[in-house]
Amino acid sequence: MDLRQLRCALAVADVMHFGRAAARLEMMPAALGRAVQQLEDSLGVQIFERTTRSVVITPEGLRLLKEARVLLEQADAAEARWRKLGRKGGQVLRLGAIDTAASVVVPRLLQAVHAVHPDLRIQLVEERSIKLIPRLLAGNLDLALVRPGLKPFHRRLRGHLLLHESPVVVLPPGHSLAGQESVKVQELADTPLIVPDRRSRPHSHAMVLALFEQEGIEPRIIQNADEKQTMLNMVAAGIGAAIVPRWWSGLVPRSAHVCALEIGPDNARARLPLHVVWPRDVRDPSRDAVVDVLLSITDELSALA
């Protein structure tokens, strides 16, 4: 038995559905089912009676889950106390951030935090939203800068919208539109596009489709790519253009001779939100201080997005 298995079982009990519980925990349903089965096998207790249409908690399961809820509340409280104790010497806050936030938001945040809290050190973990949220829920991060999913954030998290990042089109060398100040989506109808992979970068993928959908145009997608640097290298090689979040374009070396242009006039549907999120039930003055600093520089950051 471990705490992760208990959290999985409680998530199922809260919604009485394995699929919805898996979505809450940002897990695959099969992985959630295995965790609950492992818990039942290790304890020799059947917690749920499952059919293809329903989930029922057994009498033994009710007693077990009642104790498990108390145990997890105690574990969360102890973790918060230990984290606070551990910071007395070094004051380290663990911050997760998606790549664009890590490249633009975090440097400005560090500068602002160090100006008012010089003893607080921030340990950065750079990952995608889909991987940062589980780490936050597991207590491995204190704070994260992420894109929200199609569903609301997990109920154990709190969050705040910081800004929306605009899209730009990065054109390969010698493209006919390169001399313009901005482009319309209609002008890109015949341009071969390199698009972020839907599974690994769902927000950026959806951004591209939304831009063309609102104009009633089918994008000419010739290549998908998993990593942003791979996409930009493909653009530099002349394979096609890429529509990306604005802050990605700063990663292209000047020697690549590509250009990034604004997309106008109306790209509101394709702007990407950036949120700051943290555990709802964990008290942490250091984290709250960093959130306050971050919110104080949001207008400055929005001007860059």
Summary of the structure (lengths in Angstrom):
residues: 305
radius of gyration: 22.8
end to end distance: 45.9
largest distance: 71.6
contacts: 947
relative contact order: 0.14
helix: 49%
strand: 22%
